[in-house]
Amino acid sequence: MFDQYMICEYEFRNFSEGGHITGFQFHARLPYYRGLGLSMVEDLAVTVDDQRFPRDAVRVSLHGNTYTLDEMEQEYEDRWEFGEEGIVIVRKQGGLAAGLHKIEMEDTLRISYLPFLLVGKDAKVLRLGGQAEK
């Protein structure tokens, strides 16, 4: 429904911990028209330049808290609201090289009144530390 708005076109950059680049991050939104409890986010897959990252490399930061996808399954208090930007963090030693990268994100959401899982997909070409390429 709102898939084209999932990956934000700014704030795509490497991040460091303890003085070492340990991954990259970008801002993202859920494509569902209502907010969801984090436990209802079944999966969030990230692929960059045709390399799909393992589930345990992906984190989501919302409201000052950072969760692994497994931790999100057990989080019943925090929510990801419609239009709210979360920070998707992917652990990758050394981060990504400067330049353009194709980012793909696919989320799988459990909606209480749907008898199936809702899957949203977005892809954009972004410049590391810059804006989307048109």
SENU-279109 format. One record per atom (N, C-alpha, C, O, CB): residue number from 1; residue in one letter; chain; atom name; y, z, x. Coordinates in pm, whole numbers, plus 50000, padded with zeros to 5 digits. Each point is the difference from the previous one (the first is absolute). Last residue first. Glycine has a CB too. Layout:
BEGIN
SITE   k r c  a    py    pz    px
SITE NUM a A CA     Y     Z     X
...
# end
This chain:
BEGIN
SITE   k r c  a    py    pz    px
SITE 134 k A  N 50984 49110 51802
SITE 134 k A CA 50001 49920 49875
SITE 134 k A  C 49925 49870 50020
SITE 134 k A  O 49990 49920 49907
SITE 134 k A CB 50229 50182 50027
SITE 133 e A  N 49740 50407 50304
SITE 133 e A CA 50032 49859 50025
SITE 133 e A  C 49988 49924 49869
SITE 133 e A  O 49903 50018 49926
SITE 133 e A CB 50015 49996 50313
SITE 132 a A  N 50207 50527 49835
SITE 132 a A CA 49896 49902 49964
SITE 132 a A  C 50051 49860 50033
SITE 132 a A  O 50120 49972 49994
SITE 132 a A CB 49791 50178 49822
SITE 131 q A  N 50295 50253 50474
SITE 131 q A CA 49993 49958 49861
SITE 131 q A  C 49887 49900 49979
SITE 131 q A  O 49946 49944 50096
SITE 131 q A CB 50301 50096 49880
SITE 130 g A  N 49747 50332 50436
SITE 130 g A CA 50100 49913 49938
SITE 130 g A  C 49973 49969 49856
SITE 130 g A  O 49933 50076 49930
SITE 130 g A CB 50104 49827 50289
SITE 129 g A  N 49686 50340 50118
SITE 129 g A CA 50135 50055 50019
SITE 129 g A  C 50108 49918 49933
SITE 129 g A  O 50118 50025 50021
SITE 129 g A CB 49804 50067 50190
SITE 128 l A  N 49658 49645 49842
SITE 128 l A CA 49993 50140 50038
SITE 128 l A  C 50139 50050 50032
SITE 128 l A  O 50066 49948 50091
SITE 128 l A CB 49700 50021 49998
SITE 127 r A  N 50150 49641 49565
SITE 127 r A CA 50029 50015 50142
SITE 127 r A  C 49998 50149 50032
SITE 127 r A  O 50065 50080 49932
SITE 127 r A CB 50075 49705 50074
SITE 126 l A  N 49584 49949 49586
SITE 126 l A CA 50112 50084 50040
SITE 126 l A  C 50014 49999 50150
SITE 126 l A  O 49904 49981 50074
SITE 126 l A CB 50063 50164 49726
SITE 125 v A  N 49779 49614 49742
SITE 125 v A CA 50017 49983 50144
SITE 125 v A  C 50126 50074 50038
SITE 125 v A  O 50109 49967 49954
SITE 125 v A CB 49772 49806 50050
SITE 124 k A  N 49768 50325 49568
SITE 124 k A CA 50131 49956 50047
SITE 124 k A  C 49992 49979 50150
SITE 124 k A  O 49921 50063 50070
SITE 124 k A CB 50199 50061 49744
SITE 123 a A  N 49573 50001 49697
SITE 123 a A CA 49999 49954 50139
SITE 123 a A  C 50140 49951 50034
SITE 123 a A  O 50065 49932 49921
SITE 123 a A CB 49689 50003 50069
SITE 122 d A  N 49925 50362 49607
SITE 122 d A CA 50126 49941 50045
SITE 122 d A  C 49982 49958 50145
SITE 122 d A  O 49921 50060 50074
SITE 122 d A CB 50217 50081 49764
SITE 121 k A  N 49570 50062 49687
SITE 121 k A CA 50002 49938 50133
SITE 121 k A  C 50137 49942 50028
SITE 121 k A  O 50064 49941 49913
SITE 121 k A CB 49691 50007 50069
SITE 120 g A  N 49921 50412 49668
SITE 120 g A CA 50126 49932 50028
SITE 120 g A  C 49998 49946 50142
SITE 120 g A  O 49945 50063 50090
SITE 120 g A CB 50177 50086 49748
SITE 119 v A  N 49514 50039 49752
SITE 119 v A CA 50021 49964 50140
SITE 119 v A  C 50131 49923 50012
SITE 119 v A  O 50021 49900 49931
SITE 119 v A CB 49728 50093 50112
SITE 118 l A  N 49966 50367 49605
SITE 118 l A CA 50110 49906 50012
SITE 118 l A  C 50025 49974 50148
SITE 118 l A  O 50020 50094 50077
SITE 118 l A CB 50084 49986 49705
SITE 117 l A  N 49431 50075 49933
SITE 117 l A CA 50099 50035 50102
SITE 117 l A  C 50106 49891 50007
SITE 117 l A  O 49968 49881 49991
SITE 117 l A CB 49859 50249 50141
SITE 116 f A  N 49908 49981 49404
SITE 116 f A CA 49978 49935 50130
SITE 116 f A  C 50106 50048 50097
SITE 116 f A  O 50103 50055 49959
SITE 116 f A CB 49794 49741 49930
SITE 115 p A  N 50099 50312 49639
SITE 115 p A CA 49858 50014 50034
SITE 115 p A  C 49963 49932 50133
SITE 115 p A  O 49881 49983 50030
SITE 115 p A CB 50071 50026 49725
SITE 114 l A  N 50523 50241 50064
SITE 114 l A CA 49939 49869 50029
SITE 114 l A  C 49853 50020 50037
SITE 114 l A  O 49968 50091 50077
SITE 114 l A CB 50255 49816 50000
SITE 113 y A  N 50102 50449 49831
SITE 113 y A CA 49964 49931 49877
SITE 113 y A  C 49940 49861 50023
SITE 113 y A  O 49974 49927 49904
SITE 113 y A CB 50206 50200 49985
SITE 112 s A  N 49964 50175 50477
SITE 112 s A CA 49918 50077 49906
SITE 112 s A  C 49954 49920 49878
SITE 112 s A  O 49889 50022 49951
SITE 112 s A CB 50234 50178 50125
SITE 111 i A  N 49952 49606 50419
SITE 111 i A CA 50090 50025 49887
SITE 111 i A  C 49917 50060 49887
SITE 111 i A  O 49897 49945 49962
SITE 111 i A CB 50259 49862 50105
SITE 110 r A  N 49816 50102 50491
SITE 110 r A CA 49922 50042 49885
SITE 110 r A  C 50099 50039 49890
SITE 110 r A  O 50074 50097 50014
SITE 110 r A CB 49730 49984 50132
SITE 109 l A  N 50236 49571 50305
SITE 109 l A CA 50050 50112 49921
SITE 109 l A  C 49908 50028 49882
SITE 109 l A  O 49948 49907 49937
SITE 109 l A CB 50287 50038 50132
SITE 108 t A  N 49828 49790 50440
SITE 108 t A CA 49907 50011 49888
SITE 108 t A  C 50036 50129 49928
SITE 108 t A  O 49995 50109 50057
SITE 108 t A CB 49818 49762 50063
SITE 107 d A  N 50450 49762 50243
SITE 107 d A CA 49968 50133 49953
SITE 107 d A  C 49909 49993 49880
SITE 107 d A  O 50004 49905 49921
SITE 107 d A CB 50215 50180 50165
SITE 106 e A  N 49966 49617 50370
SITE 106 e A CA 49925 49995 49875
SITE 106 e A  C 49972 50143 49958
SITE 106 e A  O 49942 50077 50076
SITE 106 e A CB 49952 49698 49980
SITE 105 m A  N 50422 49903 50315
SITE 105 m A CA 49964 50131 49947
SITE 105 m A  C 49931 49980 49867
SITE 105 m A  O 50044 49922 49916
SITE 105 m A CB 50150 50191 50203
SITE 104 e A  N 49983 49607 50364
SITE 104 e A CA 49939 49995 49868
SITE 104 e A  C 49962 50142 49959
SITE 104 e A  O 49949 50078 50081
SITE 104 e A CB 49964 49685 49959
SITE 103 i A  N 50414 49951 50346
SITE 103 i A CA 49948 50126 49948
SITE 103 i A  C 49944 49975 49861
SITE 103 i A  O 50066 49939 49916
SITE 103 i A CB 50101 50196 50221
SITE 102 k A  N 49975 49573 50331
SITE 102 k A CA 49967 49989 49858
SITE 102 k A  C 49934 50131 49958
SITE 102 k A  O 49893 50036 50050
SITE 102 k A CB 50079 49710 49963
SITE 101 h A  N 50401 50161 50394
SITE 101 h A CA 49864 50041 49964
SITE 101 h A  C 49981 49980 49851
SITE 101 h A  O 50089 50028 49920
SITE 101 h A CB 49902 50140 50270
SITE 100 l A  N 50377 49723 50266
SITE 100 l A CA 49959 49985 49861
SITE 100 l A  C 49854 50040 49982
SITE 100 l A  O 49914 49974 50084
SITE 100 l A CB 50253 49843 49887
SITE  99 g A  N 50115 50401 50442
SITE  99 g A CA 49992 49868 49939
SITE  99 g A  C 49954 50005 49856
SITE  99 g A  O 50001 50105 49936
SITE  99 g A CB 49952 49803 50288
SITE  98 a A  N 49925 50436 50208
SITE  98 a A CA 50124 49954 49937
SITE  98 a A  C 49977 49861 49941
SITE  98 a A  O 49917 49924 50049
SITE  98 a A CB 50224 50212 50113
SITE  97 a A  N 49431 50177 49878
SITE  97 a A CA 50092 49929 50089
SITE  97 a A  C 50125 49959 49922
SITE  97 a A  O 49995 49983 49878
SITE  97 a A CB 49811 49934 50262
SITE  96 l A  N 49907 50523 49718
SITE  96 l A CA 49997 49854 49990
SITE  96 l A  C 50100 49940 50098
SITE  96 l A  O 50100 50063 50035
SITE  96 l A CB 49830 49950 49723
SITE  95 g A  N 49817 50478 50313
SITE  95 g A CA 50075 49935 49893
SITE  95 g A  C 49980 49850 49996
SITE  95 g A  O 49896 49949 50041
SITE  95 g A CB 50270 50231 49976
SITE  94 g A  N 49640 50189 50272
SITE  94 g A CA 50090 49900 50056
SITE  94 g A  C 50081 49926 49895
SITE  94 g A  O 50091 49924 50034
SITE  94 g A CB 49751 50052 50151
SITE  93 q A  N 49730 50245 49633
SITE  93 q A CA 50050 50037 50133
SITE  93 q A  C 50084 49887 50058
SITE  93 q A  O 49954 49886 50007
SITE  93 q A CB 49845 50261 50030
SITE  92 k A  N 50133 49966 49454
SITE  92 k A CA 49956 49892 50088
SITE  92 k A  C 50061 50030 50136
SITE  92 k A  O 50120 49984 50019
SITE  92 k A CB 49861 49843 49791
SITE  91 r A  N 50014 50366 49642
SITE  91 r A CA 49975 50039 50139
SITE  91 r A  C 49943 49881 50077
SITE  91 r A  O 49897 49943 49964
SITE  91 r A CB 50062 50298 49967
SITE  90 v A  N 50370 49777 49627
SITE  90 v A CA 49870 49952 50048
SITE  90 v A  C 49987 50037 50147
SITE  90 v A  O 50084 49963 50082
SITE  90 v A CB 49913 49845 49750
SITE  89 i A  N 50304 50317 49687
SITE  89 i A CA 49988 50016 50144
SITE  89 i A  C 49860 49955 50040
SITE  89 i A  O 49901 50040 49940
SITE  89 i A CB 50265 50154 50064
SITE  88 v A  N 50212 49776 49567
SITE  88 v A CA 49861 49974 50039
SITE  88 v A  C 49996 50000 50152
SITE  88 v A  O 50071 49923 50065
SITE  88 v A CB 49878 49942 49722
SITE  87 i A  N 50398 50355 49837
SITE  87 i A CA 49988 49941 50133
SITE  87 i A  C 49852 49988 50031
SITE  87 i A  O 49927 50099 50004
SITE  87 i A CB 50296 49999 50075
SITE  86 g A  N 50050 49882 49430
SITE  86 g A CA 49924 50085 50089
SITE  86 g A  C 49999 49932 50136
SITE  86 g A  O 50031 49882 50011
SITE  86 g A CB 49825 50212 49800
SITE  85 e A  N 50468 49863 49727
SITE  85 e A CA 49949 49947 50126
SITE  85 e A  C 49927 50109 50078
SITE  85 e A  O 50055 50106 50027
SITE  85 e A CB 50133 49726 49980
SITE  84 e A  N 49908 50077 49440
SITE  84 e A CA 50018 50088 50115
SITE  84 e A  C 49937 49938 50125
SITE  84 e A  O 49890 49945 49996
SITE  84 e A CB 50111 50256 49851
SITE  83 g A  N 49974 49618 49699
SITE  83 g A CA 50117 49960 50078
SITE  83 g A  C 50023 50084 50123
SITE  83 g A  O 50083 49965 50085
SITE  83 g A CB 50014 49957 49707
SITE  82 f A  N 49603 50304 49852
SITE  82 f A CA 50035 49858 49991
SITE  82 f A  C 50128 49974 50079
SITE  82 f A  O 50098 50071 49985
SITE  82 f A CB 49792 49911 49788
SITE  81 e A  N 49827 50440 50389
SITE  81 e A CA 50069 49953 49879
SITE  81 e A  C 50030 49851 50006
SITE  81 e A  O 50003 49940 50107
SITE  81 e A CB 50097 50286 49866
SITE  80 w A  N 49539 50136 50227
SITE  80 w A CA 50072 49886 50054
SITE  80 w A  C 50061 49932 49878
SITE  80 w A  O 49930 49934 49923
SITE  80 w A CB 49915 50036 50283
SITE  79 r A  N 49985 50572 49880
SITE  79 r A CA 49997 49872 49928
SITE  79 r A  C 50076 49894 50079
SITE  79 r A  O 50088 50031 50080
SITE  79 r A CB 49897 50091 49699
SITE  78 d A  N 49751 50411 50272
SITE  78 d A CA 50101 49902 50042
SITE  78 d A  C 49980 49868 49925
SITE  78 d A  O 49887 49964 49965
SITE  78 d A CB 50127 50144 50263
SITE  77 e A  N 49678 50259 49701
SITE  77 e A CA 50136 50044 49970
SITE  77 e A  C 50106 49893 50026
SITE  77 e A  O 50093 49984 49922
SITE  77 e A CB 49834 50247 50133
SITE  76 y A  N 49586 49753 50037
SITE  76 y A CA 50022 49998 49856
SITE  76 y A  C 50142 50040 49961
SITE  76 y A  O 50034 49994 49882
SITE  76 y A CB 49727 50057 50089
SITE  75 e A  N 49895 49764 50455
SITE  75 e A CA 50136 50049 49976
SITE  75 e A  C 50035 49985 49852
SITE  75 e A  O 50018 49889 49950
SITE  75 e A CB 50051 50049 50286
SITE  74 q A  N 49524 49913 50008
SITE  74 q A CA 49993 50140 49957
SITE  74 q A  C 50137 50059 49970
SITE  74 q A  O 50012 50121 49976
SITE  74 q A CB 49782 49902 50160
SITE  73 e A  N 50145 49527 50023
SITE  73 e A CA 49900 50011 49894
SITE  73 e A  C 49994 50140 49941
SITE  73 e A  O 49963 50017 49883
SITE  73 e A CB 49905 49804 50230
SITE  72 m A  N 50401 50079 50271
SITE  72 m A CA 50063 49960 49874
SITE  72 m A  C 49902 50013 49883
SITE  72 m A  O 50042 50033 49888
SITE  72 m A CB 50107 49811 50238
SITE  71 e A  N 49699 50226 50317
SITE  71 e A CA 50077 50114 49949
SITE  71 e A  C 50066 49968 49867
SITE  71 e A  O 50011 50086 49913
SITE  71 e A CB 50029 49989 50322
SITE  70 d A  N 49737 49577 49990
SITE  70 d A CA 49903 50098 49951
SITE  70 d A  C 50071 50123 49944
SITE  70 d A  O 49957 50054 49898
SITE  70 d A CB 49876 49864 50271
SITE  69 l A  N 50425 49753 50041
SITE  69 l A CA 49953 49952 49869
SITE  69 l A  C 49897 50096 49942
SITE  69 l A  O 49994 50018 49878
SITE  69 l A CB 50051 49745 50193
SITE  68 t A  N 50315 50453 50239
SITE  68 t A CA 49901 49896 50023
SITE  68 t A  C 49957 49952 49862
SITE  68 t A  O 50029 50066 49900
SITE  68 t A CB 49890 50036 50324
SITE  67 y A  N 50573 50115 49845
SITE  67 y A CA 49862 50013 49955
SITE  67 y A  C 49913 49889 50058
SITE  67 y A  O 50044 49886 50014
SITE  67 y A CB 50037 50223 49775
SITE  66 t A  N 50431 50178 50249
SITE  66 t A CA 49924 49884 50043
SITE  66 t A  C 49853 50025 49971
SITE  66 t A  O 49945 50105 50034
SITE  66 t A CB 50225 49840 50147
SITE  65 n A  N 50354 50238 49640
SITE  65 n A CA 49858 50028 50028
SITE  65 n A  C 49931 49870 50040
SITE  65 n A  O 50028 49894 49945
SITE  65 n A CB 49971 50300 49890
SITE  64 g A  N 50462 49834 50019
SITE  64 g A CA 49988 50084 50119
SITE  64 g A  C 49858 50038 50036
SITE  64 g A  O 49978 50072 50097
SITE  64 g A CB 50244 50013 49849
SITE  63 h A  N 49887 49623 49683
SITE  63 h A CA 50062 50131 49977
SITE  63 h A  C 49983 50095 50118
SITE  63 h A  O 49987 50121 49982
SITE  63 h A CB 49973 49847 49775
SITE  62 l A  N 49732 49636 50307
SITE  62 l A CA 50083 50012 49880
SITE  62 l A  C 50054 50143 49994
SITE  62 l A  O 49926 50096 50026
SITE  62 l A CB 49938 49726 49850
SITE  61 s A  N 49813 49812 50445
SITE  61 s A CA 50094 50110 50004
SITE  61 s A  C 50091 49993 49878
SITE  61 s A  O 50067 49899 49976
SITE  61 s A CB 49926 50105 50277
SITE  60 v A  N 49491 49810 49931
SITE  60 v A CA 50114 49979 49911
SITE  60 v A  C 50086 50125 50006
SITE  60 v A  O 49951 50112 49988
SITE  60 v A CB 49916 49732 49859
SITE  59 r A  N 49726 49881 50476
SITE  59 r A CA 50060 50123 49947
SITE  59 r A  C 50112 49959 49904
SITE  59 r A  O 50054 49889 50010
SITE  59 r A CB 49888 50244 50201
SITE  58 v A  N 49599 49636 50084
SITE  58 v A CA 50114 49988 49907
SITE  58 v A  C 50041 50138 49948
SITE  58 v A  O 49916 50082 49963
SITE  58 v A CB 50007 49686 49970
SITE  57 a A  N 49691 50128 50350
SITE  57 a A CA 50121 49976 50079
SITE  57 a A  C 50126 50003 49915
SITE  57 a A  O 50111 50002 50053
SITE  57 a A CB 49753 49861 50105
SITE  56 d A  N 49680 50172 49671
SITE  56 d A CA 50040 50125 50066
SITE  56 d A  C 50121 49984 50091
SITE  56 d A  O 50049 50099 50054
SITE  56 d A CB 49715 49972 49934
SITE  55 r A  N 50039 49550 49781
SITE  55 r A CA 50056 50097 49905
SITE  55 r A  C 50051 50126 50069
SITE  55 r A  O 50105 50053 49963
SITE  55 r A CB 49739 49859 49864
SITE  54 p A  N 50136 49634 50460
SITE  54 p A CA 49906 50087 49929
SITE  54 p A  C 50074 50102 49913
SITE  54 p A  O 50113 50039 50029
SITE  54 p A CB 49720 49931 50157
SITE  53 f A  N 50370 49539 49917
SITE  53 f A CA 49988 50129 50065
SITE  53 f A  C 49905 50089 49921
SITE  53 f A  O 49996 49992 49877
SITE  53 f A CB 50237 49986 50216
SITE  52 r A  N 49818 49467 49982
SITE  52 r A CA 49998 50107 49900
SITE  52 r A  C 49974 50132 50070
SITE  52 r A  O 49907 50013 50080
SITE  52 r A CB 50012 49829 49740
SITE  51 q A  N 50288 49666 50336
SITE  51 q A CA 49921 50115 50044
SITE  51 q A  C 50011 50110 49896
SITE  51 q A  O 50107 50057 49979
SITE  51 q A CB 49931 49885 50265
SITE  50 d A  N 50204 49632 49738
SITE  50 d A CA 49857 49983 49972
SITE  50 d A  C 49911 50109 50056
SITE  50 d A  O 49878 49986 49999
SITE  50 d A CB 50165 49773 49998
SITE  49 d A  N 50437 50274 50023
SITE  49 d A CA 49958 49883 50079
SITE  49 d A  C 49848 49983 49993
SITE  49 d A  O 49935 49979 50102
SITE  49 d A CB 50262 50053 50051
SITE  48 v A  N 49884 50390 49628
SITE  48 v A CA 50112 49942 50074
SITE  48 v A  C 49944 49889 50088
SITE  48 v A  O 49909 50021 50080
SITE  48 v A CB 50222 50197 49918
SITE  47 t A  N 49733 50125 49550
SITE  47 t A CA 49957 49895 50092
SITE  47 t A  C 50125 49946 50067
SITE  47 t A  O 50099 49971 49932
SITE  47 t A CB 49696 49968 49927
SITE  46 v A  N 50027 50508 49813
SITE  46 v A CA 50107 49933 50075
SITE  46 v A  C 49937 49901 50098
SITE  46 v A  O 49910 50034 50076
SITE  46 v A CB 50242 50168 49900
SITE  45 a A  N 49727 50110 49540
SITE  45 a A CA 49954 49923 50116
SITE  45 a A  C 50117 49928 50063
SITE  45 a A  O 50084 49943 49931
SITE  45 a A CB 49688 50028 49965
SITE  44 l A  N 50099 50450 49759
SITE  44 l A CA 50119 49928 50042
SITE  44 l A  C 49961 49930 50131
SITE  44 l A  O 49990 50064 50105
SITE  44 l A CB 50175 50102 49781
SITE  43 d A  N 49589 50116 49654
SITE  43 d A CA 49999 49942 50135
SITE  43 d A  C 50133 49930 50024
SITE  43 d A  O 50069 49959 49907
SITE  43 d A CB 49679 50012 50086
SITE  42 e A  N 50178 50313 49622
SITE  42 e A CA 49863 49994 50052
SITE  42 e A  C 49996 49949 50145
SITE  42 e A  O 49922 50049 50081
SITE  42 e A CB 49996 49913 49685
SITE  41 v A  N 50440 50301 49914
SITE  41 v A CA 50005 49887 50095
SITE  41 v A  C 49864 49998 50070
SITE  41 v A  O 49975 50079 50090
SITE  41 v A CB 50281 49936 49944
SITE  40 m A  N 49850 50331 49666
SITE  40 m A CA 49965 49878 49927
SITE  40 m A  C 50015 49874 50085
SITE  40 m A  O 49970 49889 49954
SITE  40 m A CB 50101 50224 49838
SITE  39 s A  N 50049 50337 50346
SITE  39 s A CA 49855 49993 49989
SITE  39 s A  C 49953 49873 49927
SITE  39 s A  O 49882 49966 50004
SITE  39 s A CB 50112 50284 49997
SITE  38 l A  N 50472 49867 50044
SITE  38 l A CA 49942 49940 50121
SITE  38 l A  C 49849 49988 49993
SITE  38 l A  O 49942 49911 50062
SITE  38 l A CB 50247 50183 50067
SITE  37 g A  N 50113 49874 49430
SITE  37 g A CA 49960 50107 50090
SITE  37 g A  C 49930 49937 50120
SITE  37 g A  O 49932 49899 49986
SITE  37 g A CB 50045 50268 49822
SITE  36 l A  N 50378 49533 49934
SITE  36 l A CA 49861 50045 49999
SITE  36 l A  C 49985 50123 50088
SITE  36 l A  O 50068 50014 50101
SITE  36 l A CB 49852 49751 49858
SITE  35 g A  N 50482 49916 49739
SITE  35 g A CA 49958 50075 50117
SITE  35 g A  C 49854 50044 49985
SITE  35 g A  O 49946 50005 49890
SITE  35 g A CB 50290 50073 50145
SITE  34 r A  N 49927 49471 49733
SITE  34 r A CA 50018 50144 49981
SITE  34 r A  C 49961 50069 50129
SITE  34 r A  O 49927 49943 50081
SITE  34 r A CB 50027 50041 49670
SITE  33 y A  N 50006 49545 50205
SITE  33 y A CA 50128 50025 49935
SITE  33 y A  C 50026 50147 49966
SITE  33 y A  O 50105 50033 49944
SITE  33 y A CB 49877 49740 49966
SITE  32 y A  N 49736 49994 50517
SITE  32 y A CA 49977 50043 49863
SITE  32 y A  C 50131 50046 49936
SITE  32 y A  O 50082 50061 50068
SITE  32 y A CB 49682 50006 49991
SITE  31 p A  N 50145 49788 50409
SITE  31 p A CA 50035 49893 49906
SITE  31 p A  C 49987 50039 49853
SITE  31 p A  O 50025 49919 49911
SITE  31 p A CB 49903 49923 50263
SITE  30 l A  N 50216 50456 50288
SITE  30 l A CA 49884 49966 49918
SITE  30 l A  C 50041 49893 49899
SITE  30 l A  O 50116 49998 49958
SITE  30 l A CB 49787 50236 50070
SITE  29 r A  N 50336 49808 50462
SITE  29 r A CA 50003 50053 49863
SITE  29 r A  C 49866 49968 49933
SITE  29 r A  O 49929 49908 50041
SITE  29 r A CB 50324 50064 49944
SITE  28 a A  N 49966 50079 50563
SITE  28 a A CA 49924 49931 49896
SITE  28 a A  C 50016 50072 49866
SITE  28 a A  O 50036 50118 49994
SITE  28 a A CB 49799 49801 50178
SITE  27 h A  N 50328 50032 50404
SITE  27 h A CA 50022 50061 49869
SITE  27 h A  C 49927 49916 49894
SITE  27 h A  O 49992 49878 50011
SITE  27 h A CB 50233 50217 50063
SITE  26 f A  N 49623 49965 50457
SITE  26 f A CA 50087 49922 49912
SITE  26 f A  C 50013 50073 49868
SITE  26 f A  O 49917 50085 49967
SITE  26 f A CB 50014 49697 50144
SITE  25 q A  N 49868 50271 50452
SITE  25 q A CA 50023 50044 49863
SITE  25 q A  C 50088 49903 49926
SITE  25 q A  O 50075 49922 50060
SITE  25 q A CB 49899 50314 50012
SITE  24 f A  N 49675 49861 50407
SITE  24 f A CA 50114 49935 49937
SITE  24 f A  C 50011 50048 49856
SITE  24 f A  O 49907 50061 49946
SITE  24 f A CB 50069 49736 50203
SITE  23 g A  N 49805 50412 50350
SITE  23 g A CA 49975 49920 49882
SITE  23 g A  C 50126 49933 49949
SITE  23 g A  O 50099 49989 50072
SITE  23 g A CB 49716 50163 49870
SITE  22 t A  N 50156 50137 50448
SITE  22 t A CA 49866 50025 49946
SITE  22 t A  C 49970 49921 49873
SITE  22 t A  O 49895 50018 49939
SITE  22 t A CB 50119 50208 50159
SITE  21 i A  N 50317 49846 50378
SITE  21 i A CA 49991 49922 49876
SITE  21 i A  C 49856 50009 49950
SITE  21 i A  O 49905 49961 50069
SITE  21 i A CB 50281 49880 50005
SITE  20 h A  N 50053 50549 50221
SITE  20 h A CA 49913 49883 50008
SITE  20 h A  C 49998 49927 49866
SITE  20 h A  O 49997 50064 49895
SITE  20 h A CB 49862 50050 50281
SITE  19 g A  N 50373 50311 49915
SITE  19 g A CA 50050 49905 50098
SITE  19 g A  C 49915 49875 50017
SITE  19 g A  O 50031 49916 50084
SITE  19 g A CB 50066 50276 50029
SITE  18 g A  N 49815 50161 49560
SITE  18 g A CA 49986 50053 50135
SITE  18 g A  C 50041 49902 50108
SITE  18 g A  O 49946 50003 50111
SITE  18 g A CB 49872 50136 49803
SITE  17 e A  N 50134 49611 49669
SITE  17 e A CA 49974 50143 49994
SITE  17 e A  C 49980 50046 50143
SITE  17 e A  O 49925 49939 50076
SITE  17 e A CB 49969 50048 49691
SITE  16 s A  N 50323 49549 49944
SITE  16 s A CA 49941 50070 50115
SITE  16 s A  C 49983 50147 49969
SITE  16 s A  O 50070 50058 49917
SITE  16 s A CB 50035 49777 50240
SITE  15 f A  N 49944 49632 49595
SITE  15 f A CA 50041 50141 50006
SITE  15 f A  C 49927 50067 50115
SITE  15 f A  O 49896 49954 50047
SITE  15 f A CB 50149 50052 49703
SITE  14 n A  N 50124 49461 50059
SITE  14 n A CA 49903 50087 50067
SITE  14 n A  C 50050 50143 49991
SITE  14 n A  O 50120 50024 49982
SITE  14 n A CB 49809 49790 50175
SITE  13 r A  N 50221 49840 49457
SITE  13 r A CA 50020 50033 50141
SITE  13 r A  C 49882 50079 50055
SITE  13 r A  O 49918 50054 49926
SITE  13 r A CB 50330 49946 50037
SITE  12 f A  N 50029 49800 49575
SITE  12 f A CA 49872 49969 50062
SITE  12 f A  C 50017 50020 50149
SITE  12 f A  O 50075 49926 50065
SITE  12 f A CB 49860 49907 49752
SITE  11 e A  N 50412 50209 49825
SITE  11 e A CA 49935 50119 50056
SITE  11 e A  C 49858 49974 50050
SITE  11 e A  O 49918 50091 50002
SITE  11 e A CB 50221 50044 49844
SITE  10 y A  N 50025 49524 49788
SITE  10 y A CA 50077 50068 50105
SITE  10 y A  C 49920 50119 50049
SITE  10 y A  O 49898 50036 49941
SITE  10 y A CB 50322 49889 49958
SITE   9 e A  N 49668 49792 49715
SITE   9 e A CA 50033 49906 50107
SITE   9 e A  C 50083 50060 50112
SITE   9 e A  O 50065 49927 50074
SITE   9 e A CB 49926 49897 49756
SITE   8 c A  N 49604 50369 49813
SITE   8 c A CA 50146 49992 50016
SITE   8 c A  C 50031 49917 50125
SITE   8 c A  O 49923 50000 50097
SITE   8 c A CB 50110 50225 49788
SITE   7 i A  N 49528 49768 49780
SITE   7 i A CA 50043 50014 50139
SITE   7 i A  C 50150 49983 50007
SITE   7 i A  O 50053 49896 49962
SITE   7 i A CB 49724 50018 50123
SITE   6 m A  N 50050 50060 49478
SITE   6 m A CA 49925 50107 50066
SITE   6 m A  C 50048 50024 50142
SITE   6 m A  O 50032 50114 50035
SITE   6 m A CB 49773 49828 49825
SITE   5 y A  N 50329 49727 49781
SITE   5 y A CA 50092 50104 50047
SITE   5 y A  C 49930 50111 50079
SITE   5 y A  O 50064 50099 50038
SITE   5 y A CB 50078 49850 49765
SITE   4 q A  N 49638 49675 49975
SITE   4 q A CA 50092 49942 50098
SITE   4 q A  C 50099 50102 50057
SITE   4 q A  O 50069 49971 50098
SITE   4 q A CB 49909 49813 49783
SITE   3 d A  N 49704 50326 49763
SITE   3 d A CA 49940 49985 50133
SITE   3 d A  C 50098 49951 50105
SITE   3 d A  O 49995 50044 50115
SITE   3 d A CB 49791 49910 49773
SITE   2 f A  N 50213 50194 49621
SITE   2 f A CA 50115 50009 50090
SITE   2 f A  C 49955 49981 50144
SITE   2 f A  O 50062 50053 50093
SITE   2 f A CB 50055 50101 49746
SITE   1 m A  N 49557 49758 49835
SITE   1 m A CA 50119 50000 49917
SITE   1 m A  C 50126 50000 50087
SITE   1 m A  O 50084 49911 49988
SITE   1 m A CB 49790 50210 49831
# end
